[in-house]
Amino acid sequence: MLPTLIGIMAALYIWIIPTEPLALKIVFKLIPMLLIIFYAFRQLPAKPAPAMRLIVIGLFFCMLGDGFIAVSFVAGLGSFLIGHVFYLMGFIKMSSMNKTRFAALLPIALYSFFIGRQLISALQTEGNDGLVIPVVAYMLVISLMALTAILTGNLWATAGSILFVISDSILSWNMFVSAIPYSDVLIMTTYYSAQFLIAGSLASLGESVRHEEGKRLNI
């Protein structure tokens, strides 16, 4: 029932809750993330690997970002940046390299370059030069997060990280480059889906960790 409840509360926030009062909007925005964090804990094995704990911490900082970004873009960006650093550290501990996974580096790099160039140009045109470095740093970290998620070979983590990149791309493009129709719905739908998939990846990632530990013990 928990995934269903997450979906219901996310839909309630996206489609029903009004923009005012702001406090009410923030509360209902955080409820799906609280449920997703609870869902993540349900996916953890009895003795989770440190890497899995890092991903849960990442979920928590992203939830903080949800609240902060409603009142301060910079504070929200900082919280999400920290969250992605924890995701990155968790995924990289469970990643393994092969030619197919490494090939993901090129499309991620090209996509980040295209979006980044457009954002930097728009920020400079609007006189928001102070945001250039934070936005570039954020894009670099989220791109590396997506790459390390792909390197785990886990479909849930891969899909979640890609949806997160899409969600943030829509958000930044809508804020700084040009308006996107139904941007709020697109941003939050992809965002909640991304976080749910990342949380759900913990179950299969845990199985992979146990499998690797068993192989080392046999060796």
N, C-alpha and C positions, 0 to 999 in steps of 0.2 A: 504493500500500500504506500510505502514511502515515496517511490518515484512518482506515483500518481498524485500524491499530495504536493510534491514539488512542482509538478506540471500545473496543477490547479492554482497554487499560490502565485506562480510566475505569470500565468494567464490573467489572474486577478489584478496583479500589479500593472501589467502591460496594457490591458484593455479597459479596466474598470476604475481603478483608483485615480482621482483627479490630481492635477498638478498642484493645487492648493487645498489645504495648508501644506507647506513644505515638509513639516515634521511628520505628518501622516504619510506623505509620499515616501520619505526616507525609510520609515519603519517598515512599510510594506515592501519596499525594495530590498531590505535586508532579510526579510523572512525566508525567501527561497534560498538565499545563501546559507543561512543558519541550518536549514533543513539539508542542504547539500553537504555541509560540513558534518552533520550528524550521519548522513548517508555514507560519507567517506570513512568515518570511524567504524561503521558497520562492515566495511569491506576489508578492514585490517585484520591480519592474522593475530593469533594470541601473542606472538612475539614479533612485532613488525620490525623490518630492517630500518636503520637510520634514514635511508633514502626515502622511505615511504612516509616517515614522520615529517620530513622536509616538505613534501608535497601538501600535507595537511596544513602545515604552517603557512604555506603559500596561499592556500584557500582562505585562511583567516585574514591575511593581509589584503587580499583582494576584496574581502567583505568590508574591511575598513575603508578601502578605496571607494567602494560603492557609496558609503556615507559621506566621506570627505569631498568627493567630486561634486556633490550637489551644492556645496557651499564654497569650495575652492578648487579650481582646476589643478593648480600646482600641487596642493596637498593630496588630492586624489591620484594624480599622476605618480607622485612619490610613493604612495602606498602600493599602487599596482606594480611599480617598478621593483619594490622589495619583494612583492609576491612572486613576480616572474623570476627573480634571482633565486628564490627558494625552489620554485619549480625546476629551474635550470639545474641547480645543484642536485636535486633529487633524481631527475631524469638522467643526468650524465653519469651518476653512480650505477645506473642500471642499463646503460647503453652499450652497444657493441657495434663495431664498424664492419660493413661489407660494401661492395661496389654499388649495389642497388640503393642502399640507404644513403651512402655518401653522395649519390647523384642528386639527392634532394637539395644539396647545397646551392646548386646553380639557380633553380627556379626561385628559391627563397631569396637569394642575393639579388636577382634581377627584379623581383617584385618589391623588395625593400628599397632598392635604389630608385625605382620609378615613383613609388609613393612618397619616399623621403624627399626627392627632388621637388615634387609638386608642393609638398607641405612647406618646405624651407622657402620656396619662392613666394608662396601665399603669406607666410608669416612676415617675411621681409617687406613685402608690398604693403601689408597692413600696419607696419611699424612695430611688430611684436618680436623684435630681435632677441629679447631676453628669453623667449621660449624656444629658440632654435636649438640650443645645446641640450636642454632637458628632453625635448621631443626626439632629437637624434639619438640620445642615450637610451631612451625608452624603446625606440624602434630597433636599435641594435640588440638590446637585451631580449625583447620579445621574439626577434628573429632567431636568436641563438636558442631560446627556449623551445621554439617550434622544431628547430633542427635536432636538438637533443631528444625531444619527444619522439621524433621519427626514428632516431637511432636506437631507441629501445625496441623497435619492431612491434610495439603494442598498438593495435588498431584503435583502441579507445583513446589512448594518450595522443596518438597521431591526429585523429579526427578532432579531439578536443582542442589541441594546440592550433590547428589550422582554423577552426571556427573562432578561436580567440583572436587570431590575427585579422580575420575578416571583420569581426565585430569592432575592433579598435580602428581598423582602416575606415570603416563607415563612419564611426564617431569623429575621427580626426578630419576626414574629408568634408563631412557635413559642417564641422565647426569652422574650418579654416579655408577650404577651397571653394566649394559650392554646395548649395542645399540639395539634399537627397530626399525624394518623396518617401514618406513613411519611415524616416530614418530611426525614430524612437523604437518602433516595432522591430525593425531589422536589427538594430543594435542589441536590444535586450533579448530578443529571441535567440540570436547567435551566441550571445554572452552566457545566458543561463544554460544553453545546450552545451557550450564549451566546458563550463565548470562542472556540470553533471557528468560529462564524459571523462574528464580528468579525475574526478572523484571515483567514478566507476572503474577506472583503469587500475586502481589499487588492488583489486581482487586478483586480476590476472597477472599484474606485476609481481604480486606476492608469490604466486605460483612459480613464476619464472625465477625469482630469487631463490626459492627453496630448491628448485631443480638444479640451478647452478651450484648451490652449496652442496647438494647431494653428489654432483659430479666431482667436485673437488675432494669430498671425503672419500669417494671411491678410488680416486687417483692416489 
